[in-house]
Amino acid sequence: MSASASRPSYAALFRMPHARRTFAAAMTGRLSYGVVSLAMMLTTTRATGSYAVAGTVMALFGAMSVFLSPARAALIDRHGARRALIPMASLYAGLLTAFAVTAWRPGAPVPVIAALAVAAGACTPPLGPTMRAVWGEVVQDERLLQRAYSLDGVVEEILFVSGPLVVGAVVQTAPPAAAVALSALLVWSGTLAFVLSPLVAGVRPPAARTARGGHGGRTGRTLGRVLARPVVVASGVGLSLGAVDLLVMAFAERHHHGAGVVAWVLAALSLGSALGGLLNGAVDWRLAPGARLPLLAGALGLALLGAGLAQSLGALAVAVACAGFFVAPALTTSYLMADAAAPPGFRTQAGAWVNTAVNAGSSVGTAGAGLLVGRLPLGLCFAVSGAAAMAAALACARNARTPRPGADAGNGVAGGARPAVTDGARLPG
C-alpha cells in the first residue's frame, strides 16, 4: 500500500485507506502518556505523604520506560505489532490499574507502589515508534512521509500539553488514582484499536527472517553506526529541553512571578514547536535531511542563547517560542533519517533509539540544570542549555559525509527502500 502525489499535502495522508482510523487510535493510546506522569506523581504523593518518595517512584518508572524502549521495539520488529503490542499493552494497563487500586487511599505501602511503578515502566508500549514505523512502511513518497512524521510530532506535542489538563479535570471530582486508571483505559483501548486496524495488519515483521538468516548481530551493529547522527542530535535537543523546563521555573521565581506563569511560558515553547513542525512538514526541502539536521539543532541552540539575555517574562516567552520553532523540525528530521537508514525489520527499533535519546537527554538536562542554577547566573545556565544543542549540531555536521552501508549518503534514502525524490532530500519519544 502506498500514497503519493505531485505535491502531497497533509490531507493526502488521510485519503489512504484506514489511515485516519489508525492514526486516531494510536493518538488515543499515546494520550495516556501525557496523563500518566502527573497522575502517578499526585497519586504517590497523596498515598505516601512524601514528595521524596513520589520523585523516586517517578524516576524509577521513567528510567524503566525510557531505557527499555529499544528492547520492547525489537519485540515488535520481530513478532509484529499485533502479537507484541496486545500482551504488552494489556500487562501495562493491568499494572497501572493495580497501582491505582493500591494507592487509591493514603497509607499505601511504599515498596508495593514502587514495585508496581517499575513493572509498569518496563512494559510501556512504544506506540510512537510503532506508528512512525507503520508510516514508513505504507508511505512510499518521501515528501509525504515527511508530512506524516511532522503531523505525528505536532499532535504528540498537543497530547502532552492536554494530558495534565485532563488530570486536572479528573482530580476536581475524584482521587488522582482515578486519573491513573483513566490512563490505563486509554492505552489499552487505543492500542487494541490500533493493532486491529487493517493498515497495521498489512505490515509484516521481516526481522524474524533476518534473524533466521544469521545476520541479526551484524545488522544490529550496522544499525548502531547509521543511527549515530540522529541519536546525537536527539539527545542534544532533549538535554536543552530538559534544562529549559527547570530554568523557566527558576526565572519566574527570581523575578517574583507566580508559579502559574511557568505553564504559559512552556505553552509558548509547545506552540512554537507545533508551528515549526507544521511548516517543516509542508515545505518541499531542497536541502538534504543530513544537511538540515545540524542547522536546525544549531538554530535551537542560538535561540536558547537569546533566552539567556531576556530580562522580562514577555521577552523570555518570545525567545522560548523561537527555540520551540526548531524543536519539532529537528526531531522529525532525526526520525526520518533513522527510518531511512534502518535495515529491513529494524524500523521500530530505529525510531525507539531516537525517542530514547530525547527522553534520556531531557532527564539529564533537568538534573544538570538543577545543579547549575544555584551556582551560575541564570543567563549563563540558558547559554549552557543552548550549547548542548549546538554541540550536537557540530558533532552531526562533522560526520555529515560519513557513508552509510546500503544507503545514499546524500539523500539519506536507504538501500532502495524508497525512491529518491525530486527535492534531493533524505524522525521520538
C-alpha positions, -999 to +999 in steps of 0.1 A: +000+000+000+013+035-008+003+071-012+019+097-033+010+129-053+028+155-073+026+179-043+013+158-014-005+176+014-013+166+050-048+157+038-033+132+014-023+111+044-059+106+054-070+097+020-051+065+024-075+036+033-078+032+071-051+059+078-074+082+098-087+053+120-052+040+126-037+074+135-067+083+158-063+050+176-026+055+181-031+090+194-057+078+219-032+054+233-005+080+234-027+104+253-022+080+282+015+091+283+005+127+286-017+118+316+003+091+334+033+110+348+014+138+366-013+113+377+012+089+392+031+117+409-001+131+425-013+097+435+020+087+451+023+120+469-013+116+483-008+079+492+026+083+510+026+120+521+062+123+507+074+143+478+107+125+480+090+091+476+070+104+447+101+117+430+119+084+435+089+064+422+086+086+391+123+083+385+122+045+386+091+045+363+107+069+338+140+050+337+124+017+330+101+032+304+129+050+286+158+027+287+139-005+278+121+011+249+145-002+222+142-038+237+104-035+235+106-021+200+127-051+190+099-074+200+076-055+177+100-057+148+104-094+153+069-105+160+047-077+145+026-051+162-004-073+168+014-102+185+037-079+206+016-049+214-016-066+227+001-085+255+024-056+262-004-030+265-026-055+285+002-060+310+010-023+312-027-013+317-032-041+343-002-029+363-014+007+361-048-004+374-032-023+402-011+008+410-043+029+411-061+004+433-032+001+457-027+039+461-063+049+460-063+059+497-035+073+518-013+049+537-004+026+508+028+006+513+058+023+495+076-009+484+044-022+466+038+012+449+074+013+438+074-023+425+042-017+405+057+015+390+089-003+380+070-032+364+046-008+346+076+012+332+092-019+319+061-028+299+053+006+284+041+000+248+062+020+223+032+034+204+051+064+189+079+044+173+054+018+161+031+044+145+061+060+127+073+026+116+039+020+101+040+053+082+075+043+069+061+010+056+030+023+039+041+057+026+065+054-004+067+092-013+095+107+008+077+141+009+045+126+021+064+107+047+079+140+059+044+153+063+033+122+082+062+124+107+057+162+111+020+158+118+028+129+142+052+152+162+028+181+163-002+160+175+021+144+201+030+178+214-006+187+217-013+155+236+015+161+261+001+196+267-035+182+270-026+154+294-021+175+325-053+193+318-071+160+317-056+151+351-066+185+364-102+179+354-103+144+369-089+154+403-117+180+407-141+152+414-121+121+421-088+110+438-057+113+415-056+075+413-087+077+391-065+096+365-040+067+366-069+043+359-080+065+330-045+064+316-047+026+317-080+026+299-067+050+272-036+030+265-054-004+264-083+007+242-061+028+219-036+001+214-063-025+207-079-003+181-045+005+166-033-031+161-067-043+148-065-017+120-061-032+085-033-007+079-013-022+108-023-058+100-008-054+065+027-046+078+047-078+080+076-082+105+107-090+084+131-090+114+124-127+121+136-137+087+167-116+092+175-134+125+169-168+109+193-159+082+221-154+108+226-117+102+209-103+133+241-094+151+258-078+121+226-058+113+224-046+149+259-033+147+252-016+114+221+000+129+242+015+157+265+031+132+239+046+110+218+060+139+247+079+154+239+113+139+201+114+146+206+099+180+233+125+189+211+154+178+180+140+196+200+137+228+212+173+224+177+185+218+165+166+249+193+180+270+183+215+261+146+210+266+150+193+299+171+222+312+146+248+298+117+234+319+136+240+351+152+272+341+119+288+332+107+279+368+138+295+382+134+326+361+098+330+373+108+326+409+137+351+407+115+377+390+088+372+416+062+358+393+036+333+404+040+296+395+011+299+371+031+319+346+055+289+341+028+270+323+022+299+299+059+302+290+062+264+284+030+266+264+048+292+242+075+266+237+050+240+227+032+264+204+064+273+186+072+237+182+038+229+167+041+258+143+076+248+133+066+212+128+037+220+106+058+244+085+086+219+082+062+192+070+046+215+044+079+226+027+095+205-001+131+209+011+159+211-015+185+207+013+191+171+022+180+160+057+215+152+067+224+188+060+193+203+075+196+184+108+227+203+122+213+236+111+181+230+130+198+219+161+222+249+159+193+273+154+177+258+186+209+264+205+212+300+193+176+307+203+183+295+238+214+317+240+190+346+232+167+334+260+196+339+284+195+376+276+158+380+284+151+405+312+113+402+313+088+374+312+075+385+278+109+385+263+116+351+277+083+337+263+092+351+228+127+336+230+114+302+242+088+302+215+115+309+189+135+280+203+105+258+201+101+266+165+131+244+158+123+215+182+097+196+162+116+200+128+149+188+144+132+157+159+111+150+128+143+151+107+160+128+132+132+103+129+132+105+091+170+099+090+167+070+114+138+055+093+157+058+061+189+043+075+172+014+093+178-021+077+146-041+069+129-052+100+145-026+123+123+004+117+106+004+151+139+000+169+155+028+149+127+052+160+128+039+195+165+047+198+158+083+187+129+085+212+151+071+240+178+097+232+153+125+235+139+113+268+172+103+284+187+137+273+157+155+288+162+137+322+199+145+322+192+181+312+168+186+341+192+171+366+221+192+352+201+224+353+192+217+389+229+215+397+238+247+378+210+270+388+224+276+423+260+280+411+258+301+379+239+332+367+206+322+351+215+337+318+246+316+317+225+285+325+204+292+295+236+296+274+248+262+287+215+246+277+218+261+242+254+249+240+242+213+244+221+216+212+249+234+194+275+208+204+252+181+190+248+201+158+286+204+154+290+166+160+264+159+134+279+183+109+314+167+113+300+133+104+277+146+076+298+129+049+302+096+066+287+070+042+260+046+055+261+010+044+233+003+019+223+039+017+228+070-004+247+093+020+235+124+003+198+117+001+195+095+032+173+070+014+181+036+025+191+009+000+163+014-024+136+010+002+120+043-010+126+060-043+147+092-044+126+123-045+129+154-067+139+178-039+171+158-033+161+150+003+167+122+025+121+114+127+108+103+193+097+100+224 
